[in-house]
């Protein structure tokens, strides 16, 4: 695996710096994290299915993961697709240096995998890629950022390429419960807060900056950027948006 020159990215927004710092503080928690069965199945039905489909008609594929964290999903790609080491080039980037270092150690046996320290607001791949994926990343973006990112991805992709966003939707019971947890944390004394619905208390620094995306908004942003969105995938708590760049665009 390529180990590019280390260096911290220029981070465009103070919000992104705060999110990075929260992930640094939670490095041990995420190093031991494994996705739920429902989360894995959502990834299988979308990302892995898309890679398998594309490999039927092409010799090689370049996958770019935005906000790759500890490379959990890269490991899943190389585990689930036997020919990935020969036919899939993978690039992942994240703003959190500690997570990238851990991800590089996990991908050490995969020479076509590369992890970079970079900010999604400023990063541009050196050449077009075939598939862009973002898994539980848009929960950290404002609507304006989400629209801008999707617009930039159009130029990142080869004609006929696609992007996949997997996250939880803003208008679900889960998201409302997270808002309620946040309200209790900010406004109620500890004795009245009760047990958090989702995140343990030491995750408060991260949860404070989470706002799950509206997938209706993401579909509109994709169309405005020149993509053709496919029907949304709904599975358990998760939603997935797959959208194609026109071959003529």
C-alpha positions, 0 to 999 in steps of 0.5 A: 500500500502506498504511504503518501507523505504525511501532512495535515490538510488545510481545513476550510471550516471551523466546524470540520476542525471540531469534528476532527478533534472529536474523532481524535478524542474517540480514536479508541472507540472507533478503532474497535468499532464494527458495523451492525448486520443491518449496516453491512447488508446496506453496504452490500446491497449498494456499494458491493453490488455496484462494484460487482456489477461494474466489474462484469463489464470492465477490467478495472475500477477506481473507487474513492471513499470520502471520509474513510475513517479507519478504512472499515469499508475498504477492508470490507471491499477487499474481503468480500470481492476476491478479485479486488486486489487485482481489479480495484484501485481504492483511494480513501481520505479523511481529515483525522490523521490518527484514523488514517494511520490506523487505516493504513496499517489495516490495508498494509497487505493491499498494494492498490489501496491508498489513504490520504489525509485531506479535507472534503471541501478542498480535496480533488483527485488527480484523475477521474474515478469510477465510483465515489462513496461516502458512508455516514459522512453527510451526517456531519455536513450542513445542507450547503456543504452537501450540495457543494460536495455533490456538485464537485463530485460530478467533475471527479467522476468518469462519464458513466461513473456514480456516487453512493451516499449511505446515512440515516435520514433527518426525518426518522425517529432515530434522528429525532431521538438524537435531537432529544438527547442533545436537547437534554444535554444542553438544557436539563440537569444531569439528574433529569436527563435519563439514559441517552437513546444512542450515544454514550455521554463521552460522545457528546462532543461528536454528537453535538455537530451531527445533523443527519441529511435529508435524502430528499434534499440530496436527490435534488442536489444530485439532479441539479449537479447533472446526475441521474438519481436512482430510487432510494434504498431503504434498509432498517435505519439506513438510506442510500442514494445512488446517482449516475453521471451521464456518459455524455456529460 
